[in-house]
Amino acid sequence: MATIVAQANGNFSDTATWTGGVVPGAGDTAQTGNYIVTIDASITCTLNPTGSGYFLVTSGGITITGDLVMQSSYTGGGLRATHGSGTVALTGTATGGAGVSAHGAVNAGAGTMTVGTATGGAGSSAHGAVNGGAGTMTVGTATGGAGSSAHGAVNGGAGTMTVGTATGGAGSSAHGAVNAGAGTMTVDLAVGNNWGVGGSGGYAYGVYGSGAAGQTTTAKRTQSGPYGAPAIGGAVLMLADASNSAQFRTAYNGATLTLTDPSASADWPAEADVRAGVGYDLGNKIGTAHIPAAGSVALGIPVDATVGTAVLTAAAVTAGVWDAARSGHAGAGTFGATDEWAGSVDEAAIAAAVLAALEGSPITAICINPERSEESDYDNLRRKPADCC
């Protein structure tokens, strides 16, 4: 956990490069002093360019696990990559310095460079990360700094830069991301800074396109700053895709409202999953789901926003059994044809008839005589059908 200072130009991995002969490792801070230190293999430590020195990467396949805090006066970048192919990755934050144009990380070659977070510095035009040539740079989060025009990330050449979230900084015109050359810049979310009524400082956009010949600057989503500062400035197009939306402030330092292009693919539920008759998707869809009332659902079973209240009673069971039993005997002249039973009905006889039908007994007639009470008609019929009258 030490601060180790370079004592000569040389490779990072060479003990002769460092005071005391100790190569910086995990937990250490590596300072350049006035020397150029070439990172020749992947490392884990904090990079702290100081004096007139800087860190140099000349080949791809290098990963720097840690942050870069710029204190050098070198305007070419505290971490300068000149590789022609492959990827140089800085996993942490690249921060611009206090000097004029004291940039943090610079991709000066044709290869690819990735930076976790890029933050502008306190110096004028001290950018956090710069894609200076024809290469490709990807920045997870870019935020403008405190210095004037100290942008978070800048695409300065004909290369391609992709930024996840770009937010304007505290400095005047310290934009989150700027496309300054003839290259292509794509920002997923652009956010304005704190300028506005009740806010502070000058305005700074989330992303700014200079409008240089041949350039393309696009943003997928925009969000004004907490006090209404605009998210985009210059020549910036909204990129139309499935997630295209814009978020606006509806109160200073308060709530937001998100608008989505009506032609975009929205995550609408299927019509069969929406209550019948309810319109949605601007009236283009109508729900078809029929939700039963709680009284039609068994007690305690979840339904709609409540639970069922229907109780199965003995009477309901009796009615259900009777309906099922007579369902196959509803023709004319059968016991199931209850519409033929005008007047008094011997309930015992009916029950017996139902039972006999279920047992398969060969009953062909039922004698209905309310004056007979000593014996049931059913018993009489089984013993001597001719006596039933």
FITORGU-410206 format. One record per residue (C-alpha): x negated, y, z; residue in three letters. Coordinates in nm, 2 decimals, always signed. Each point is the difference from the previous one (the first is absolute). Layout:
+--------+--------+--------+-------+
:     px :     py :     pz : kekol :
+--------+--------+--------+-------+
:      X :      Y :      Z :   ALA :
...
+--------+--------+--------+-------+
END
This chain:
+--------+--------+--------+-------+
:     px :     py :     pz : kekol :
+--------+--------+--------+-------+
:  +0.00 :  +0.00 :  +0.00 :   MET :
:  -0.27 :  +0.24 :  -0.11 :   ALA :
:  -0.05 :  +0.29 :  -0.24 :   THR :
:  -0.28 :  -0.10 :  -0.24 :   ILE :
:  -0.16 :  +0.26 :  -0.22 :   VAL :
:  -0.18 :  -0.06 :  -0.33 :   ALA :
:  -0.37 :  +0.08 :  -0.02 :   GLN :
:  -0.05 :  -0.06 :  -0.37 :   ALA :
:  +0.17 :  -0.06 :  -0.33 :   ASN :
:  +0.07 :  -0.37 :  -0.05 :   GLY :
:  +0.24 :  -0.28 :  +0.02 :   ASN :
:  +0.25 :  -0.02 :  +0.29 :   PHE :
:  -0.11 :  -0.36 :  +0.08 :   SER :
:  -0.37 :  +0.09 :  +0.02 :   ASP :
:  -0.13 :  +0.06 :  +0.35 :   THR :
:  -0.26 :  +0.25 :  -0.13 :   ALA :
:  +0.29 :  +0.23 :  -0.09 :   THR :
:  +0.10 :  +0.05 :  +0.36 :   TRP :
:  -0.15 :  +0.16 :  +0.30 :   THR :
:  -0.11 :  -0.27 :  +0.24 :   GLY :
:  +0.02 :  -0.26 :  -0.27 :   GLY :
:  +0.36 :  -0.09 :  +0.09 :   VAL :
:  +0.26 :  -0.05 :  -0.27 :   VAL :
:  +0.34 :  +0.15 :  +0.11 :   PRO :
:  +0.27 :  -0.26 :  +0.07 :   GLY :
:  +0.35 :  -0.04 :  +0.14 :   ALA :
:  +0.08 :  +0.28 :  +0.25 :   GLY :
:  -0.29 :  +0.21 :  -0.11 :   ASP :
:  +0.00 :  +0.34 :  -0.18 :   THR :
:  -0.24 :  +0.03 :  -0.30 :   ALA :
:  -0.13 :  +0.35 :  -0.08 :   GLN :
:  -0.19 :  +0.09 :  -0.31 :   THR :
:  -0.19 :  +0.31 :  +0.12 :   GLY :
:  -0.16 :  +0.15 :  -0.32 :   ASN :
:  -0.04 :  -0.34 :  -0.17 :   TYR :
:  +0.19 :  -0.21 :  -0.26 :   ILE :
:  +0.10 :  -0.34 :  +0.14 :   VAL :
:  +0.10 :  -0.26 :  -0.26 :   THR :
:  +0.26 :  -0.25 :  +0.13 :   ILE :
:  -0.12 :  -0.32 :  -0.16 :   ASP :
:  +0.24 :  -0.24 :  +0.17 :   ALA :
:  +0.33 :  +0.00 :  +0.20 :   SER :
:  -0.03 :  +0.17 :  +0.34 :   ILE :
:  +0.21 :  +0.07 :  +0.31 :   THR :
:  -0.07 :  +0.33 :  +0.17 :   CYS :
:  +0.10 :  +0.37 :  +0.00 :   THR :
:  -0.17 :  +0.21 :  -0.27 :   LEU :
:  -0.10 :  +0.35 :  +0.10 :   ASN :
:  -0.18 :  +0.18 :  -0.29 :   PRO :
:  -0.20 :  +0.29 :  +0.16 :   THR :
:  -0.25 :  +0.27 :  -0.13 :   GLY :
:  -0.04 :  -0.02 :  -0.37 :   SER :
:  +0.02 :  -0.38 :  -0.01 :   GLY :
:  +0.27 :  -0.24 :  -0.12 :   TYR :
:  +0.08 :  -0.37 :  -0.04 :   PHE :
:  -0.03 :  -0.14 :  -0.35 :   LEU :
:  +0.16 :  -0.32 :  -0.15 :   VAL :
:  -0.12 :  -0.11 :  -0.35 :   THR :
:  +0.17 :  -0.34 :  -0.04 :   SER :
:  +0.34 :  -0.14 :  +0.05 :   GLY :
:  +0.10 :  -0.27 :  +0.25 :   GLY :
:  -0.07 :  +0.22 :  +0.30 :   ILE :
:  +0.24 :  +0.03 :  +0.30 :   THR :
:  -0.06 :  +0.27 :  +0.27 :   ILE :
:  +0.20 :  -0.08 :  +0.31 :   THR :
:  +0.03 :  +0.32 :  +0.19 :   GLY :
:  +0.05 :  +0.38 :  -0.04 :   ASP :
:  -0.19 :  +0.26 :  -0.19 :   LEU :
:  -0.03 :  +0.34 :  +0.19 :   VAL :
:  -0.17 :  +0.25 :  -0.23 :   MET :
:  -0.25 :  +0.24 :  +0.16 :   GLN :
:  -0.25 :  +0.03 :  -0.29 :   SER :
:  -0.03 :  +0.31 :  -0.21 :   SER :
:  -0.03 :  -0.22 :  -0.31 :   TYR :
:  +0.28 :  +0.09 :  -0.24 :   THR :
:  +0.00 :  -0.32 :  -0.19 :   GLY :
:  +0.16 :  -0.19 :  +0.28 :   GLY :
:  -0.11 :  -0.15 :  +0.33 :   GLY :
:  +0.06 :  -0.34 :  -0.15 :   LEU :
:  -0.08 :  +0.00 :  -0.37 :   ARG :
:  +0.08 :  -0.30 :  -0.22 :   ALA :
:  -0.16 :  -0.03 :  -0.35 :   THR :
:  +0.08 :  -0.36 :  -0.08 :   HIS :
:  +0.11 :  -0.09 :  -0.36 :   GLY :
:  +0.22 :  -0.30 :  +0.09 :   SER :
:  +0.15 :  -0.18 :  +0.30 :   GLY :
:  +0.14 :  +0.16 :  +0.31 :   THR :
:  -0.14 :  +0.20 :  +0.29 :   VAL :
:  +0.24 :  +0.00 :  +0.30 :   ALA :
:  +0.00 :  +0.24 :  +0.30 :   LEU :
:  +0.26 :  -0.15 :  +0.24 :   THR :
:  +0.03 :  +0.30 :  +0.23 :   GLY :
:  +0.03 :  +0.37 :  -0.03 :   THR :
:  -0.21 :  +0.23 :  -0.22 :   ALA :
:  +0.00 :  +0.36 :  +0.13 :   THR :
:  -0.13 :  +0.30 :  -0.17 :   GLY :
:  -0.25 :  +0.23 :  +0.18 :   GLY :
:  -0.02 :  +0.36 :  +0.12 :   ALA :
:  -0.22 :  +0.12 :  -0.29 :   GLY :
:  +0.13 :  +0.12 :  -0.34 :   VAL :
:  +0.08 :  -0.30 :  -0.22 :   SER :
:  -0.14 :  -0.24 :  +0.26 :   ALA :
:  +0.21 :  -0.29 :  -0.13 :   HIS :
:  +0.03 :  -0.33 :  +0.19 :   GLY :
:  +0.00 :  -0.29 :  -0.25 :   ALA :
:  -0.07 :  +0.04 :  -0.37 :   VAL :
:  +0.04 :  -0.25 :  -0.28 :   ASN :
:  -0.24 :  +0.13 :  -0.27 :   ALA :
:  -0.02 :  -0.32 :  -0.21 :   GLY :
:  +0.23 :  -0.21 :  -0.22 :   ALA :
:  +0.08 :  -0.26 :  +0.27 :   GLY :
:  +0.27 :  -0.02 :  +0.26 :   THR :
:  +0.00 :  +0.16 :  +0.34 :   MET :
:  +0.26 :  -0.05 :  +0.28 :   THR :
:  +0.04 :  +0.22 :  +0.30 :   VAL :
:  +0.23 :  -0.07 :  +0.29 :   GLY :
:  +0.07 :  +0.36 :  +0.10 :   THR :
:  -0.14 :  +0.33 :  -0.15 :   ALA :
:  +0.02 :  +0.32 :  +0.19 :   THR :
:  -0.12 :  +0.35 :  -0.11 :   GLY :
:  -0.25 :  +0.17 :  +0.22 :   GLY :
:  -0.03 :  +0.34 :  +0.17 :   ALA :
:  -0.21 :  +0.15 :  -0.28 :   GLY :
:  +0.13 :  +0.16 :  -0.31 :   SER :
:  +0.07 :  -0.26 :  -0.27 :   SER :
:  -0.14 :  -0.27 :  +0.22 :   ALA :
:  +0.20 :  -0.29 :  -0.13 :   HIS :
:  +0.04 :  -0.34 :  +0.17 :   GLY :
:  -0.04 :  -0.21 :  -0.31 :   ALA :
:  -0.08 :  +0.08 :  -0.36 :   VAL :
:  +0.03 :  -0.21 :  -0.32 :   ASN :
:  -0.25 :  +0.19 :  -0.21 :   GLY :
:  -0.05 :  -0.21 :  -0.31 :   GLY :
:  +0.18 :  -0.25 :  -0.21 :   ALA :
:  +0.03 :  -0.25 :  +0.28 :   GLY :
:  +0.30 :  -0.11 :  +0.21 :   THR :
:  +0.07 :  +0.11 :  +0.36 :   MET :
:  +0.27 :  -0.12 :  +0.23 :   THR :
:  +0.08 :  +0.19 :  +0.33 :   VAL :
:  +0.25 :  -0.13 :  +0.25 :   GLY :
:  +0.07 :  +0.33 :  +0.17 :   THR :
:  -0.12 :  +0.35 :  -0.11 :   ALA :
:  +0.04 :  +0.31 :  +0.22 :   THR :
:  -0.12 :  +0.35 :  -0.07 :   GLY :
:  -0.24 :  +0.15 :  +0.25 :   GLY :
:  -0.03 :  +0.32 :  +0.20 :   ALA :
:  -0.23 :  +0.18 :  -0.25 :   GLY :
:  +0.14 :  +0.20 :  -0.30 :   SER :
:  +0.06 :  -0.24 :  -0.29 :   SER :
:  -0.14 :  -0.29 :  +0.20 :   ALA :
:  +0.20 :  -0.27 :  -0.17 :   HIS :
:  +0.04 :  -0.35 :  +0.13 :   GLY :
:  -0.07 :  -0.17 :  -0.34 :   ALA :
:  -0.09 :  +0.14 :  -0.34 :   VAL :
:  -0.01 :  -0.16 :  -0.34 :   ASN :
:  -0.25 :  +0.22 :  -0.17 :   GLY :
:  -0.08 :  -0.18 :  -0.32 :   GLY :
:  +0.16 :  -0.23 :  -0.26 :   ALA :
:  +0.04 :  -0.29 :  +0.24 :   GLY :
:  +0.30 :  -0.14 :  +0.18 :   THR :
:  +0.10 :  +0.07 :  +0.36 :   MET :
:  +0.27 :  -0.16 :  +0.20 :   THR :
:  +0.11 :  +0.13 :  +0.34 :   VAL :
:  +0.25 :  -0.15 :  +0.24 :   GLY :
:  +0.11 :  +0.30 :  +0.21 :   THR :
:  -0.13 :  +0.35 :  -0.08 :   ALA :
:  +0.07 :  +0.28 :  +0.26 :   THR :
:  -0.09 :  +0.37 :  -0.01 :   GLY :
:  -0.24 :  +0.12 :  +0.26 :   GLY :
:  -0.03 :  +0.30 :  +0.23 :   ALA :
:  -0.24 :  +0.20 :  -0.22 :   GLY :
:  +0.13 :  +0.23 :  -0.27 :   SER :
:  +0.07 :  -0.20 :  -0.32 :   SER :
:  -0.16 :  -0.31 :  +0.17 :   ALA :
:  +0.21 :  -0.24 :  -0.20 :   HIS :
:  +0.03 :  -0.37 :  +0.09 :   GLY :
:  -0.10 :  -0.11 :  -0.35 :   ALA :
:  -0.10 :  +0.19 :  -0.31 :   VAL :
:  -0.04 :  -0.11 :  -0.37 :   ASN :
:  -0.25 :  +0.25 :  -0.13 :   ALA :
:  -0.13 :  -0.17 :  -0.32 :   GLY :
:  +0.12 :  -0.19 :  -0.30 :   ALA :
:  +0.07 :  -0.32 :  +0.20 :   GLY :
:  +0.30 :  -0.17 :  +0.14 :   THR :
:  +0.13 :  +0.04 :  +0.36 :   MET :
:  +0.29 :  -0.19 :  +0.16 :   THR :
:  +0.13 :  +0.07 :  +0.34 :   VAL :
:  +0.25 :  -0.22 :  +0.18 :   ASP :
:  +0.12 :  +0.26 :  +0.25 :   LEU :
:  -0.08 :  +0.38 :  -0.01 :   ALA :
:  +0.07 :  +0.20 :  +0.32 :   VAL :
:  -0.02 :  +0.38 :  +0.05 :   GLY :
:  -0.20 :  +0.15 :  +0.29 :   ASN :
:  +0.11 :  +0.20 :  +0.30 :   ASN :
:  +0.05 :  +0.33 :  -0.18 :   TRP :
:  +0.35 :  +0.16 :  +0.02 :   GLY :
:  +0.24 :  +0.17 :  +0.24 :   VAL :
:  -0.12 :  -0.09 :  +0.35 :   GLY :
:  -0.31 :  -0.17 :  -0.14 :   GLY :
:  -0.36 :  +0.11 :  -0.04 :   SER :
:  -0.27 :  +0.08 :  -0.26 :   GLY :
:  +0.03 :  +0.03 :  -0.37 :   GLY :
:  +0.18 :  -0.24 :  -0.22 :   TYR :
:  -0.17 :  -0.32 :  -0.13 :   ALA :
:  +0.17 :  -0.26 :  -0.22 :   TYR :
:  -0.01 :  -0.37 :  +0.05 :   GLY :
:  -0.12 :  -0.04 :  -0.37 :   VAL :
:  -0.10 :  +0.26 :  -0.25 :   TYR :
:  -0.05 :  -0.05 :  -0.38 :   GLY :
:  -0.23 :  +0.27 :  -0.16 :   SER :
:  +0.15 :  -0.06 :  -0.34 :   GLY :
:  -0.33 :  -0.06 :  -0.17 :   ALA :
:  +0.01 :  -0.13 :  -0.36 :   ALA :
:  +0.06 :  -0.38 :  -0.01 :   GLY :
:  +0.08 :  -0.04 :  +0.37 :   GLN :
:  +0.30 :  -0.19 :  +0.15 :   THR :
:  +0.11 :  +0.06 :  +0.35 :   THR :
:  +0.29 :  -0.19 :  +0.15 :   THR :
:  +0.17 :  -0.05 :  +0.33 :   ALA :
:  +0.24 :  -0.27 :  +0.09 :   LYS :
:  +0.15 :  +0.16 :  +0.31 :   ARG :
:  +0.00 :  +0.35 :  +0.15 :   THR :
:  +0.06 :  +0.14 :  +0.34 :   GLN :
:  +0.00 :  +0.36 :  +0.10 :   SER :
:  -0.21 :  +0.10 :  +0.30 :   GLY :
:  +0.16 :  +0.04 :  +0.35 :   PRO :
:  +0.07 :  +0.37 :  -0.06 :   TYR :
:  +0.10 :  -0.03 :  -0.37 :   GLY :
:  -0.34 :  +0.02 :  -0.18 :   ALA :
:  +0.03 :  -0.15 :  -0.35 :   PRO :
:  -0.15 :  -0.35 :  -0.06 :   ALA :
:  -0.12 :  +0.06 :  -0.36 :   ILE :
:  -0.15 :  +0.28 :  -0.20 :   GLY :
:  -0.13 :  +0.06 :  -0.34 :   GLY :
:  +0.06 :  -0.26 :  -0.28 :   ALA :
:  +0.13 :  -0.30 :  +0.19 :   VAL :
:  +0.26 :  -0.24 :  -0.14 :   LEU :
:  +0.22 :  -0.22 :  +0.20 :   MET :
:  -0.07 :  -0.36 :  -0.08 :   LEU :
:  +0.32 :  -0.19 :  -0.08 :   ALA :
:  +0.01 :  -0.35 :  +0.15 :   ASP :
:  +0.22 :  -0.21 :  +0.22 :   ALA :
:  -0.10 :  +0.18 :  +0.32 :   SER :
:  +0.02 :  +0.35 :  -0.14 :   ASN :
:  +0.14 :  +0.23 :  +0.27 :   SER :
:  -0.06 :  +0.35 :  +0.15 :   ALA :
:  +0.03 :  +0.09 :  +0.37 :   GLN :
:  +0.10 :  +0.35 :  +0.10 :   PHE :
:  +0.00 :  +0.18 :  +0.33 :   ARG :
:  +0.35 :  +0.10 :  +0.12 :   THR :
:  -0.12 :  +0.19 :  +0.31 :   ALA :
:  -0.33 :  +0.16 :  +0.09 :   TYR :
:  -0.22 :  -0.26 :  +0.16 :   ASN :
:  +0.31 :  -0.22 :  +0.01 :   GLY :
:  +0.20 :  -0.25 :  -0.19 :   ALA :
:  -0.06 :  -0.11 :  -0.36 :   THR :
:  +0.23 :  -0.11 :  -0.28 :   LEU :
:  -0.11 :  -0.26 :  -0.26 :   THR :
:  +0.14 :  +0.02 :  -0.35 :   LEU :
:  -0.04 :  -0.29 :  -0.25 :   THR :
:  +0.03 :  +0.03 :  -0.38 :   ASP :
:  +0.35 :  -0.15 :  -0.08 :   PRO :
:  -0.16 :  -0.19 :  -0.29 :   SER :
:  -0.25 :  -0.17 :  +0.22 :   ALA :
:  +0.06 :  -0.35 :  +0.12 :   SER :
:  +0.16 :  +0.02 :  +0.34 :   ALA :
:  +0.03 :  -0.27 :  +0.26 :   ASP :
:  +0.38 :  -0.02 :  -0.02 :   TRP :
:  +0.18 :  -0.30 :  +0.16 :   PRO :
:  +0.20 :  -0.23 :  -0.23 :   ALA :
:  +0.36 :  +0.09 :  -0.04 :   GLU :
:  +0.09 :  -0.33 :  +0.17 :   ALA :
:  -0.18 :  +0.12 :  +0.31 :   ASP :
:  +0.20 :  +0.32 :  +0.03 :   VAL :
:  +0.35 :  +0.04 :  +0.15 :   ARG :
:  +0.27 :  -0.04 :  -0.27 :   ALA :
:  +0.11 :  +0.33 :  -0.15 :   GLY :
:  -0.30 :  +0.20 :  +0.13 :   VAL :
:  -0.17 :  +0.20 :  -0.27 :   GLY :
:  -0.38 :  +0.07 :  +0.00 :   TYR :
:  -0.29 :  +0.07 :  -0.24 :   ASP :
:  +0.17 :  +0.33 :  -0.10 :   LEU :
:  +0.32 :  -0.20 :  -0.07 :   GLY :
:  -0.16 :  -0.24 :  -0.24 :   ASN :
:  +0.05 :  -0.30 :  +0.23 :   LYS :
:  +0.31 :  -0.11 :  +0.20 :   ILE :
:  -0.03 :  -0.25 :  +0.29 :   GLY :
:  +0.19 :  -0.33 :  -0.03 :   THR :
:  -0.06 :  -0.17 :  +0.34 :   ALA :
:  +0.32 :  -0.07 :  +0.19 :   HIS :
:  -0.06 :  +0.02 :  +0.37 :   ILE :
:  +0.27 :  -0.19 :  +0.21 :   PRO :
:  +0.16 :  +0.18 :  +0.29 :   ALA :
:  -0.12 :  -0.10 :  +0.35 :   ALA :
:  +0.34 :  -0.16 :  +0.07 :   GLY :
:  -0.06 :  -0.24 :  -0.29 :   SER :
:  -0.33 :  -0.13 :  +0.13 :   VAL :
:  -0.06 :  -0.25 :  +0.28 :   ALA :
:  -0.06 :  +0.15 :  +0.34 :   LEU :
:  -0.36 :  +0.12 :  +0.05 :   GLY :
:  -0.12 :  -0.06 :  -0.36 :   ILE :
:  -0.18 :  +0.32 :  -0.13 :   PRO :
:  +0.20 :  +0.18 :  -0.27 :   VAL :
:  -0.05 :  +0.35 :  -0.14 :   ASP :
:  -0.11 :  +0.22 :  +0.29 :   ALA :
:  +0.18 :  -0.21 :  +0.27 :   THR :
:  +0.09 :  -0.37 :  +0.07 :   VAL :
:  +0.30 :  -0.21 :  -0.08 :   GLY :
:  +0.30 :  +0.00 :  +0.24 :   THR :
:  +0.21 :  -0.28 :  -0.14 :   ALA :
:  +0.09 :  -0.27 :  +0.26 :   VAL :
:  +0.10 :  -0.35 :  -0.10 :   LEU :
:  +0.33 :  -0.08 :  +0.19 :   THR :
:  +0.18 :  -0.32 :  +0.05 :   ALA :
:  +0.29 :  +0.13 :  -0.21 :   ALA :
:  -0.24 :  +0.07 :  -0.28 :   ALA :
:  -0.14 :  -0.35 :  +0.02 :   VAL :
:  +0.35 :  -0.15 :  +0.00 :   THR :
:  +0.10 :  +0.20 :  -0.30 :   ALA :
:  -0.32 :  -0.09 :  -0.18 :   GLY :
:  +0.05 :  -0.37 :  +0.06 :   VAL :
:  +0.36 :  +0.01 :  -0.10 :   TRP :
:  -0.08 :  +0.19 :  -0.33 :   ASP :
:  -0.27 :  -0.25 :  -0.08 :   ALA :
:  +0.22 :  -0.30 :  +0.07 :   ALA :
:  +0.29 :  +0.11 :  -0.21 :   ARG :
:  -0.21 :  +0.14 :  -0.28 :   SER :
:  +0.02 :  -0.33 :  -0.19 :   GLY :
:  +0.37 :  -0.05 :  +0.08 :   HIS :
:  +0.16 :  +0.32 :  -0.11 :   ALA :
:  +0.21 :  -0.13 :  -0.29 :   GLY :
:  +0.38 :  -0.02 :  +0.00 :   ALA :
:  +0.14 :  -0.26 :  +0.24 :   GLY :
:  -0.32 :  -0.03 :  +0.21 :   THR :
:  -0.06 :  +0.11 :  +0.36 :   PHE :
:  -0.23 :  +0.27 :  -0.12 :   GLY :
:  +0.27 :  +0.18 :  -0.18 :   ALA :
:  +0.11 :  +0.21 :  +0.30 :   THR :
:  +0.21 :  +0.23 :  -0.21 :   ASP :
:  +0.25 :  -0.29 :  -0.03 :   GLU :
:  +0.05 :  -0.02 :  +0.38 :   TRP :
:  +0.28 :  +0.24 :  +0.05 :   ALA :
:  +0.15 :  +0.01 :  +0.35 :   GLY :
:  -0.12 :  -0.21 :  +0.30 :   SER :
:  -0.31 :  -0.20 :  -0.02 :   VAL :
:  -0.10 :  -0.29 :  +0.23 :   ASP :
:  -0.36 :  +0.11 :  +0.08 :   GLU :
:  -0.09 :  -0.35 :  +0.14 :   ALA :
:  +0.11 :  -0.15 :  -0.33 :   ALA :
:  -0.21 :  +0.24 :  -0.20 :   ILE :
:  -0.31 :  -0.07 :  +0.22 :   ALA :
:  +0.06 :  -0.37 :  -0.04 :   ALA :
:  +0.03 :  +0.03 :  -0.37 :   ALA :
:  -0.32 :  +0.19 :  -0.02 :   VAL :
:  -0.18 :  -0.26 :  +0.21 :   LEU :
:  +0.14 :  -0.28 :  -0.21 :   ALA :
:  -0.11 :  +0.17 :  -0.32 :   ALA :
:  -0.35 :  +0.03 :  +0.15 :   LEU :
:  +0.01 :  -0.37 :  +0.10 :   GLU :
:  +0.13 :  -0.11 :  -0.34 :   GLY :
:  +0.34 :  -0.13 :  +0.13 :   SER :
:  +0.26 :  -0.05 :  -0.28 :   PRO :
:  +0.25 :  +0.26 :  +0.11 :   ILE :
:  +0.23 :  +0.10 :  -0.27 :   THR :
:  +0.27 :  +0.20 :  +0.19 :   ALA :
:  +0.05 :  +0.19 :  +0.31 :   ILE :
:  +0.33 :  +0.00 :  +0.18 :   CYS :
:  +0.08 :  +0.34 :  +0.15 :   ILE :
:  +0.29 :  -0.03 :  +0.25 :   ASN :
:  -0.01 :  +0.25 :  +0.29 :   PRO :
:  +0.28 :  -0.20 :  +0.19 :   GLU :
:  -0.22 :  -0.31 :  +0.05 :   ARG :
:  -0.21 :  +0.03 :  +0.31 :   SER :
:  -0.03 :  -0.34 :  +0.16 :   GLU :
:  -0.25 :  -0.12 :  -0.25 :   GLU :
:  -0.21 :  +0.19 :  -0.24 :   SER :
:  +0.09 :  -0.02 :  -0.37 :   ASP :
:  -0.35 :  -0.11 :  -0.07 :   TYR :
:  +0.05 :  -0.32 :  +0.22 :   ASP :
:  +0.34 :  -0.07 :  -0.15 :   ASN :
:  -0.14 :  +0.04 :  -0.35 :   LEU :
:  -0.28 :  -0.24 :  +0.06 :   ARG :
:  +0.22 :  -0.26 :  +0.16 :   ARG :
:  +0.31 :  +0.02 :  -0.23 :   LYS :
:  +0.00 :  +0.27 :  -0.27 :   PRO :
:  +0.36 :  -0.07 :  -0.09 :   ALA :
:  +0.12 :  +0.11 :  +0.34 :   ASP :
:  -0.14 :  +0.35 :  -0.04 :   CYS :
:  +0.27 :  +0.23 :  -0.11 :   CYS :
+--------+--------+--------+-------+
END
